[in-house]
Amino acid sequence: MSDALVKIARSGLLVGLCQVATATAQEPKDVDFFGESVLRLESVSDGQVEDDGMGLTLLVRPAVELRLIENLTAIIEADFIVALQNNYDDGRGIKPNRPLIADPEGAELNRLQLQYQPAPSTFITLGRQKLSIDDERFIGAASFRQNDQTFDGVHLASKIYSDATLQIGYFNRVNRILGDDNPEGVFEGDSYYANLNVPVAGARLGVFHYAFDLSTGEDALTSNAASTATTGLRLEGRMHQDPYGVDWEAAIARQTEYGDNPATFDLDYHVLGASGFAGPAKLSVRYEVFEGNGEQAFQTPLGTQHAFQGAADIFALTPPSGLRDLEIKAAWNFGRVAPFRSISAFAAVQDFVSETDHAELGEELNAQIKGTFGRSAITLKAAHYSADTFAADTTRVFLSYSQRF
């Protein structure tokens, strides 16, 4: 039997076992089975490497939640990723003449956590877990990729006073989307964070501090370059009068070196954004600035990058000259369109400019259409980056089918 057929058979068996386990689960009970599967075809044309890339990957993510005693639960979750078509560089340098698609094949423990609820609005989570803070600009799970980004540590989330929320925590390991077999796939070091959100005159004011000690190896000049301390403020609000409304956001932050980072810098960040909608239509404008000094730039190494700087993933790292990103986005919700429960779509254009000298880096077009039915979804997404002075013209197309069980 060919390798491809073996992979298909193995993948089908994994999906089947997960669905059987879910179907046999009874409610209420002290054991719940759940999970998801994602089949995604991704093609990449990248002018920086010789050949185009093509990947067909299947993720099967089974999980079990155990209610151990009152107010104490445990979650065990695994990732099984199979590359049914692997004409791409998965980040380990096996196919360096192909573009990067950061979905390495393998099996990993995604979550292994205990969660204790000492009060109705207070949760303490210990172990390997997903973190999602604010809009995931600084801390997120990067869940678009087949492999989640997870954190080994302890996290406290609590509602204090009336509508104020506090999140604080510590982690000493970050399991990145690149996987354990990649030399850059794990960050280690003692990292701390605190995030407080309070209601202010119809809006929400957030105050945060993130101290990330992130090491990937023995060479301090390169392995500790992502270690930073970031302190900032975030203000967001909304004014709604159906069928119309406006959402807005503003944030500022300052970032310095931290831990064993050998560099010295003091860099700023700010963002302004607003979204207006009328019924099913929505129009958004967002302007985000990362300061650079020619050697270092403001970075967000643990954020969900794919959601912000374009789906072509050109600016996963901020260039040393910094970055100004202006995005204009139009979205439409078509509602129920048989056989789909809902269909939504968006198109966006982004203009990237160097922060230090205002040089034009490139432009990107992004578009997506998504249909949901039951617990499943089909998504078609495309991104095209046109280079001016940074990187090369790049096109990525994604077609995925996802199912929760």
C-alpha positions in Angstrom: 0.0 0.0 0.0 1.4 3.5 -0.9 2.3 6.0 1.8 -0.5 8.3 0.7 -3.1 5.5 1.2 -1.7 4.6 4.5 -1.9 8.2 5.7 -5.5 8.5 4.4 -6.5 5.3 6.2 -4.8 6.3 9.4 -6.5 9.7 9.3 -9.9 8.2 8.7 -9.4 5.9 11.6 -8.6 8.8 13.9 -11.6 10.7 12.9 -13.8 7.7 13.2 -12.6 6.8 16.7 -13.1 10.4 17.9 -16.7 10.5 16.6 -17.5 7.1 18.1 -16.2 8.2 21.5 -18.4 11.3 21.2 -21.5 9.4 20.1 -21.2 7.1 23.1 -20.9 9.9 25.6 -24.0 10.4 27.8 -25.2 13.5 29.6 -24.8 14.4 32.4 -21.7 12.6 33.3 -18.2 13.2 34.7 -16.4 12.5 31.4 -17.0 14.4 28.2 -15.4 13.7 24.9 -15.1 16.4 22.3 -12.7 17.7 19.6 -12.3 18.9 16.1 -10.9 17.9 12.7 -9.6 20.2 10.0 -8.7 19.2 6.4 -6.9 22.0 4.6 -5.4 22.4 1.2 -2.9 25.3 1.0 -1.0 26.4 -2.1 1.8 29.0 -2.1 3.6 30.9 -4.8 6.6 32.7 -3.4 9.2 34.5 -5.5 11.9 33.9 -2.9 12.2 30.2 -3.5 12.5 28.0 -6.6 9.3 26.0 -6.6 5.7 26.6 -5.5 4.3 24.8 -2.4 1.3 22.6 -2.0 0.1 21.1 1.3 -2.9 18.9 2.1 -3.0 18.4 5.8 -5.5 16.8 8.2 -5.7 17.7 11.9 -7.5 15.5 14.3 -7.7 16.9 17.8 -9.5 14.6 20.3 -10.0 15.8 23.8 -11.5 14.6 27.1 -12.7 16.7 30.0 -12.9 15.0 33.4 -14.9 16.4 36.3 -12.7 15.2 39.2 -14.5 16.8 42.1 -16.7 19.8 42.6 -15.2 22.8 40.9 -12.2 20.9 39.7 -11.8 19.7 36.1 -9.1 18.3 33.9 -8.7 18.5 30.1 -6.4 16.2 28.1 -6.1 17.1 24.4 -3.9 15.7 21.6 -3.0 16.8 18.1 -2.5 14.4 15.3 -1.4 16.1 12.0 -1.0 14.1 8.8 0.4 15.5 5.6 -1.5 13.8 2.8 0.4 16.0 0.3 3.7 17.6 1.5 5.3 19.5 -1.3 6.2 22.3 1.2 8.8 23.4 3.7 7.3 22.7 7.1 9.9 24.7 8.9 12.4 22.0 9.5 14.4 22.6 6.3 13.6 19.3 4.8 12.4 20.9 1.5 14.2 24.3 1.5 13.4 24.9 -2.2 9.6 25.0 -1.3 7.7 27.9 0.4 7.0 27.6 4.1 3.7 26.2 5.3 3.9 26.0 9.0 1.9 22.8 9.5 4.5 20.1 10.4 3.3 16.5 10.5 3.4 14.7 13.9 1.6 14.0 17.1 1.8 16.2 20.2 0.1 16.8 23.6 -1.8 20.0 23.0 -3.4 20.5 26.4 -2.9 18.9 29.8 -4.5 21.1 32.4 -6.3 21.3 35.7 -8.9 24.1 36.2 -10.2 25.0 39.7 -13.1 27.4 40.2 -13.0 28.7 43.8 -15.7 31.3 43.1 -18.4 31.7 40.3 -16.3 34.2 38.3 -12.8 33.0 39.2 -10.8 30.3 37.4 -7.3 29.0 38.1 -5.7 26.9 35.3 -2.5 24.9 35.8 -0.6 23.0 33.2 -0.4 23.1 29.4 -3.2 25.4 28.2 -4.3 27.8 25.5 -4.3 31.5 26.3 -6.3 34.2 24.6 -6.0 37.7 26.1 -7.8 40.7 24.6 -7.7 40.5 20.8 -4.7 38.1 20.9 -2.3 40.8 19.7 0.2 39.9 22.4 -0.9 36.5 23.7 -2.9 34.1 21.7 -3.2 30.5 20.5 -2.5 31.2 16.8 -5.3 28.7 16.1 -5.5 29.2 12.3 -2.6 26.8 12.0 -3.1 23.1 12.4 -0.8 23.1 15.5 -2.0 25.4 18.3 0.4 27.6 20.3 0.1 26.5 24.0 1.7 27.6 27.3 3.0 25.5 30.2 2.2 27.5 33.3 -0.5 28.8 35.7 -3.3 31.3 34.7 -5.7 33.2 37.0 -8.8 34.8 35.5 -11.3 36.6 37.7 -14.1 39.1 37.5 -13.6 41.7 40.2 -16.0 44.4 41.4 -18.9 44.7 38.9 -17.5 44.3 35.3 -13.7 44.6 35.8 -11.7 41.5 34.9 -8.2 40.5 35.9 -5.9 38.0 34.2 -2.4 37.2 35.6 -0.1 34.3 35.1 3.3 32.7 34.7 4.6 30.2 32.1 8.1 28.7 31.5 7.5 27.0 28.1 5.7 28.0 24.9 4.9 25.3 22.5 4.9 27.1 19.2 3.0 26.2 16.0 6.3 25.0 14.4 6.3 21.8 16.5 8.7 20.2 18.9 11.0 18.9 16.2 11.8 22.4 14.9 14.8 24.0 16.6 12.7 27.2 16.9 9.6 25.3 18.0 9.8 25.9 21.7 10.4 29.0 23.9 11.7 28.4 27.4 12.2 30.9 30.2 10.4 32.4 33.2 7.6 34.7 31.8 5.0 36.7 33.6 1.9 38.7 32.5 -0.9 40.8 34.0 -3.9 42.3 32.3 -6.6 44.4 34.0 -9.8 45.6 32.2 -12.2 48.1 33.8 -15.4 49.8 32.5 -14.9 53.5 31.9 -17.7 55.8 30.7 -19.3 53.3 28.3 -15.9 51.9 27.2 -13.3 49.5 28.6 -9.9 50.5 29.6 -7.2 47.8 29.7 -3.8 48.0 31.4 -1.2 45.3 30.7 2.3 44.3 31.3 4.0 41.3 29.6 7.5 40.2 30.6 8.5 37.4 28.2 11.8 35.5 28.8 11.9 33.5 25.6 15.0 31.3 24.8 15.3 28.8 22.0 18.9 27.6 22.4 22.5 28.2 23.5 23.4 31.1 21.3 22.4 34.2 23.3 22.8 36.5 20.3 20.0 34.8 18.5 18.1 32.6 20.9 17.1 35.3 23.3 16.2 38.0 20.7 12.5 37.6 21.4 12.8 38.3 25.1 10.9 41.6 25.8 9.0 43.5 28.4 5.9 45.4 27.2 3.7 47.8 29.1 0.6 49.5 27.7 -2.9 50.8 27.7 -5.9 49.7 25.6 -9.3 51.4 25.2 -12.2 50.0 23.3 -15.8 50.8 23.0 -19.0 50.4 21.0 -22.1 52.5 20.2 -25.0 50.4 18.9 -28.5 51.3 17.8 -29.7 48.4 15.6 -29.3 48.0 12.8 -26.4 50.5 13.0 -23.3 50.7 15.1 -19.7 51.6 15.6 -16.9 49.7 17.3 -13.6 51.4 18.0 -10.2 50.7 19.6 -7.0 52.5 20.6 -3.9 51.2 22.2 -0.4 52.4 23.1 2.6 50.4 24.4 6.3 50.6 25.1 8.7 47.7 24.7 12.2 47.1 26.1 14.7 44.3 26.2 14.1 41.6 28.9 15.8 38.6 30.4 19.0 37.6 28.5 18.3 39.6 25.4 21.7 41.1 24.5 20.2 44.1 22.7 19.2 47.4 24.2 16.1 49.2 22.9 13.1 51.3 23.9 10.4 51.1 21.2 6.8 52.3 20.9 3.6 50.8 19.5 0.1 52.3 18.8 -3.0 51.4 17.0 -6.3 53.2 16.1 -9.2 51.4 14.6 -12.9 51.8 13.9 -15.7 49.6 12.4 -19.1 50.8 11.3 -21.9 48.5 10.3 -25.4 48.8 8.9 -27.3 45.5 9.0 -25.3 42.8 7.3 -22.6 45.2 6.0 -19.5 46.2 7.9 -16.6 48.6 7.0 -13.4 48.7 9.1 -10.3 50.9 9.1 -7.3 50.0 11.2 -3.9 51.8 11.5 -1.1 50.0 13.4 2.4 51.3 14.0 5.5 49.3 15.2 8.5 51.5 15.9 12.0 50.3 14.7 15.5 51.7 15.1 17.2 50.0 12.1 18.4 47.1 14.3 15.4 46.1 16.4 11.7 46.7 16.1 8.7 46.3 18.3 7.7 42.6 18.2 4.7 40.5 19.3 6.3 37.0 19.3 3.4 35.3 21.2 0.5 37.0 19.4 -1.8 35.5 16.8 0.0 37.1 13.8 -2.1 35.6 11.0 -5.1 37.7 12.1 -3.4 41.0 11.8 -0.5 41.5 9.2 -2.1 39.7 6.3 -2.8 36.1 5.5 0.3 35.9 3.3 2.3 35.9 6.5 5.0 38.2 5.2 5.3 40.2 8.4 5.2 37.5 11.1 8.4 39.4 12.3 8.5 43.2 12.2 11.3 44.4 10.0 14.2 46.2 11.8 13.0 49.5 10.2 9.6 49.1 11.9 6.2 48.9 10.2 3.1 51.1 9.5 0.1 49.0 8.5 -3.1 50.6 7.2 -5.9 48.1 6.6 -9.3 48.8 5.0 -11.8 45.9 5.3 -15.3 45.4 4.0 -17.4 42.4 5.2 -20.9 41.1 4.5 -23.0 38.5 6.3 -25.4 36.8 3.9 -27.2 34.9 6.6 -28.9 31.6 5.8 -28.3 30.4 2.3 -29.4 26.8 1.8 -27.8 24.4 2.5 -25.7 26.6 4.8 -26.8 27.9 8.1 -24.8 31.1 7.4 -22.4 32.5 4.8 -20.1 35.4 5.5 -17.4 37.1 3.4 -14.8 39.8 3.6 -12.3 41.6 1.4 -9.4 43.7 2.7 -6.5 45.8 1.4 -3.4 46.5 3.4 -0.6 49.0 2.8 2.8 48.4 4.5 5.3 51.2 5.0 8.6 51.4 6.8 8.3 53.2 10.1 11.7 54.8 10.1 12.0 56.2 6.6 8.4 55.8 5.3 9.6 53.6 2.4 6.8 51.6 0.6 7.3 47.9 1.6 4.3 46.4 -0.2 0.6 45.9 -0.5 -1.6 43.0 0.2 -5.1 41.9 -0.8 -7.1 39.4 1.3 -10.4 37.8 0.7 -12.5 35.1 2.4 -15.8 33.4 2.1 -17.1 31.0 4.8 -20.1 28.8 5.0 -21.3 27.0 8.2 -23.7 24.1 8.6 -24.3 22.1 11.7 -21.0 21.9 13.5 -19.0 22.1 10.3 -17.6 24.9 8.1 -16.1 25.3 4.7 -13.7 28.2 4.2 -12.0 29.6 1.1 -9.4 32.3 1.7 -6.8 33.9 -0.6 -4.0 36.4 0.0 -1.8 38.2 -2.5 1.2 40.3 -1.4 2.7 42.7 -4.0 6.3 43.6 -3.0 7.8 47.1 -3.4 11.0 47.0 -1.4 10.4 44.1 1.1 10.3 40.3 0.4 8.8 39.1 -2.9 5.4 38.8 -4.5 3.5 36.0 -2.7 0.2 34.3 -3.2 -1.5 31.9 -0.7 -4.8 30.1 -1.2 -6.5 28.1 1.5 -9.4 25.7 1.2 -10.5 24.0 4.4 -13.2 21.9 5.9 -13.6 21.8 9.7 -15.8 19.9 12.0 -16.4 19.9 15.7 -17.5 16.8 17.4 
